[in-house]
């Protein structure tokens, strides 16, 4: 099939747009985390934002490697807006990641394979696996924030300050690091 006329090129363009926007949305969630003093959570989500941008770049490159300079690829898609509440943003992000992992990317892989682009199908399948991992991280963060267990464990756990490296095994992380004075939000999360 002619790549330029394929559904696969449109699926790649949709994926590029969606991953680009997810990367920025996650950076906005990072800002919410930092504003609320959750520096360690912000650091975790920064990694996910970076992953999303890398996915966008991969999808972009798959288009430009095959088409060169293209003025426009027409796509029609909705794009999510999750608001300003941290708990809801985490839950919504988890749901979006699960949708990509379980529905969107498997369908795009199937189309790519049917249209004769097995290497693109494999990339969609690999992205789906990563998105499933992202969903698990967002789920854990959302549940811990909602249930108030972000810095508490059912049994003593090792907590470490992400600022100075101080660690201790306790049922609950300290409110202020006894070594450097960093707030609890700098304690590394158990994800």
Residue pairs with C-beta under 8 A, 6 or more apart in sequence:
1 115
1 116
1 117
3 9
3 66
3 67
3 117
4 67
6 115
6 117
7 111
7 115
8 108
8 111
8 112
8 115
8 117
8 120
9 63
9 66
9 67
9 73
10 73
10 74
10 75
11 108
11 111
11 112
11 124
12 59
12 62
12 63
12 73
12 120
13 59
13 63
13 73
13 75
14 75
14 77
15 55
15 56
15 59
15 105
15 108
15 124
15 127
16 56
16 59
16 60
16 63
17 75
17 77
17 79
18 77
18 79
18 100
19 52
19 53
19 55
19 56
19 59
20 52
20 53
20 56
21 79
21 80
22 49
22 52
22 93
22 96
23 49
23 50
23 52
23 53
23 56
24 49
25 80
25 82
25 89
25 93
26 45
26 46
26 48
26 49
26 52
26 93
27 46
27 49
28 89
29 45
29 86
29 89
29 90
29 93
30 42
30 45
30 46
30 49
32 84
32 86
32 89
33 39
33 41
33 42
33 45
33 86
34 42
36 86
36 185
37 183
37 184
37 185
38 86
38 150
38 185
39 162
39 183
39 185
39 186
40 162
40 185
40 186
40 187
40 188
40 189
41 141
41 145
41 150
41 185
41 189
43 162
44 137
44 141
44 189
44 191
45 141
48 134
48 137
48 138
51 130
51 134
55 127
55 130
58 123
58 127
59 123
62 120
62 123
63 70
63 73
64 70
80 92
80 96
82 88
82 89
82 92
82 93
83 89
83 92
86 145
87 142
87 145
87 146
90 138
90 141
90 142
90 145
91 138
91 142
93 134
93 138
94 135
94 138
94 139
94 142
95 135
97 131
97 132
97 134
97 135
97 138
98 131
98 132
98 135
100 127
100 128
100 131
101 128
101 129
101 131
101 132
101 135
102 128
102 132
105 124
105 125
105 127
105 128
105 131
106 124
106 125
106 128
108 124
109 120
109 121
109 122
109 124
109 125
109 128
110 121
112 118
112 120
112 121
112 124
113 121
137 191
140 191
141 150
141 189
141 191
143 149
144 150
144 189
150 189
151 159
151 172
151 173
151 184
151 187
152 171
152 172
152 173
153 171
153 172
153 190
154 171
155 171
156 169
156 170
156 171
157 169
157 170
157 171
157 190
158 167
158 168
158 169
159 167
159 168
159 169
159 170
159 173
159 174
159 187
159 188
160 166
160 167
160 187
160 188
161 167
161 177
161 179
161 180
161 182
161 186
161 187
161 188
162 182
162 186
162 187
162 188
163 177
163 180
163 182
163 186
164 177
164 179
164 180
164 182
166 177
166 178
166 179
166 180
168 174
173 184
173 187
174 184
174 187
175 183
175 184
176 182
176 183
176 184
177 183
177 186
177 187
